[in-house]
């Protein structure tokens, strides 16, 4: 999987649109479709998406609720310029009622849905070294092997001495479980820069219970970030059994059922083979 272009927040976008003499670019449209996956909060009311920055302004995410669906579209607050749409920014909208089982769809569309990742499936983070604190939570900006946007979440943590990015995606097609694989690549976190030379960096990726995880960390030059310490941080990224993908949940349920049946048969003195039907 290839990490897409780095998310750039509106605060670091250009202050306005660069007008091209002679109108080299047309004015941006008032409305833009939601073209990537989105993020839905654990209570299924807050929806967050990555949208285009037009005329130097972050987009608005507009939602309209119906009994069986919720439609989404980006609205550009400023179209009074002749410039190329550059960069992207987060946009959120809050629903009056939880999304529930309703589908997310494009405005005016009668077919297809907008894929989303629910924060109810977010892994817990049990260890945040170097004073790291949550800085942003956004849809994963990740492209799959066939060029399709992947469903997932990216959380960014920062402190004066370090920055960390945790990406959790649902790979398509599914991947087989894979143990930790380490490298020395660096995260690119908007607004964080090493103050003294090049930072020390580590990245680890693994696949478990139907999810692909990617954790990257950078620390100030001169600070130590050993593989052992970084592994401890990765091991603190945990899923509960209820968050496993469907196939994994079935396997866990089958194992639990098998264990219970074994206990019952051993308790009754039976030692014959178990009938799995």
Helices and strands as residue ranges (DSSP letters): E 2-3, G 10-12, E 31-32, E 38-40, E 46-52, E 60-65, E 69-75, E 88-94, E 103-106, E 116-118, G 119-121, E 124-125, G 129-131, E 133-139, E 142-143, E 151-158, E 162-170, E 178-183, E 200-208, E 211-219, H 227-235, E 237-238, G 241-243, H 246-267
